[in-house]
Amino acid sequence: MKPRKPLADGFDPIGPFHPYVVMGAVLLLDLLAILLVLSALTYAGDRIEDMIWPGGKEWVDL
């Protein structure tokens, strides 16, 4: 198999994509994972708060 030439900016292509596209996709995937973890913590915290202090003003509408 013949190796590919580096791009004009010196990066090696990752499949058919420019490395910046792949890095951006990985960054979005990481941010999505962080958002899911924070959402789960918020949901759990809201349920625990409702069990300890029922009623009152809701700060998180779940």
C-alpha positions in Angstrom: 0.0 0.0 0.0 1.4 3.4 -1.0 1.5 5.9 1.9 -0.3 9.2 1.4 1.5 12.5 1.2 1.1 15.0 4.0 -1.3 17.9 3.4 -0.1 21.3 2.4 -0.1 22.4 6.1 2.0 19.4 7.2 -0.7 17.3 8.8 -1.4 13.7 7.7 -4.9 13.1 6.5 -7.1 10.9 8.7 -9.1 8.8 6.2 -10.7 11.1 3.8 -10.9 13.9 6.4 -8.7 16.8 7.3 -7.3 16.4 10.9 -9.1 19.5 12.1 -12.5 17.9 11.1 -11.6 14.8 13.1 -10.4 16.8 16.1 -13.5 18.9 16.0 -15.7 15.7 16.0 -13.8 14.3 18.9 -14.2 17.6 20.8 -17.9 17.5 20.2 -18.1 13.9 21.4 -16.2 14.9 24.6 -18.6 17.8 25.2 -21.6 15.6 24.7 -20.2 13.1 27.2 -19.7 15.9 29.7 -23.2 17.2 29.1 -24.6 13.7 29.7 -22.7 13.3 33.0 -23.8 16.8 34.2 -27.4 16.1 33.2 -27.4 12.8 35.2 -25.9 14.5 38.2 -28.5 17.3 38.0 -31.3 14.7 37.7 -30.1 12.7 40.6 -29.6 15.8 42.8 -33.1 17.1 41.9 -34.7 13.7 42.9 -32.7 13.6 46.2 -33.7 17.2 47.0 -37.4 16.4 46.3 -37.2 13.4 48.8 -35.5 15.5 51.5 -37.5 18.8 51.1 -40.8 18.1 49.2 -42.7 21.0 47.7 -41.4 24.5 47.3 -40.1 26.3 44.3 -38.4 24.1 41.7 -35.1 25.4 40.3 -34.7 22.6 37.8 -37.8 21.6 35.9 -37.4 17.9 35.1 
